[in-house]
Amino acid sequence: MSRLDSFIRRLSAQRDILNAVANDVRRIEGPVLELGLGNGRTFDHLRELFPDRRIVAFDRAANAYGPSMPSADNLILGEIKDTARNFIGAEASLVHADIGTGYEDKDAVTLTWLPQIMAGTLRAGGLAVCGLPLDHADLQLLPLPDSVKEGRYFIYRRR
């Protein structure tokens, strides 16, 4: 598969999953966390899905397209593995992370800290949506929408 096709499948999976879980998330109190702002595409989609919800975005640097930039009080800059730890116990309704690199060795390092942060920031019943598989006792793997290929993206509910 070409890198372009892989990119399109990843973004389609994000959109399809976020759209599929939106009604469930709306019934769960708490902020929405976006781990990895990037250029702000997914953040912008989250704002459309949850216009009345606080959405906090994390990234190393602010590189989002102007209109897709969070307000200063909802943008946390620095290493995500360090800054997101401050949100453990935040009781989030949804945490989304698309911070995989496609390099197995680099992603293995990310997976040493990401599952703990995602589980720790969610409230019981909250949802984690991630491009990497999360191995954590407090996260229950959920089925994907039919449009998403198994292993492309993952949905978990916090026990």
Secondary structure, DSSP 4 states (H G I P E B T S, - for coil): --HHHHHHHHHHHHHHHHHHHHHHHHTS-S-EEEE--TTSHHHHHHHHH-TTS-EEEEESS----GGGPPPGGGEEES-HHHHGGGGTT--EEEEEE----S-HHHHHHHTTTHHHHHHHHEEEEEEEEESS----TTEEEEPPPTTS-BTTBEEEEE-
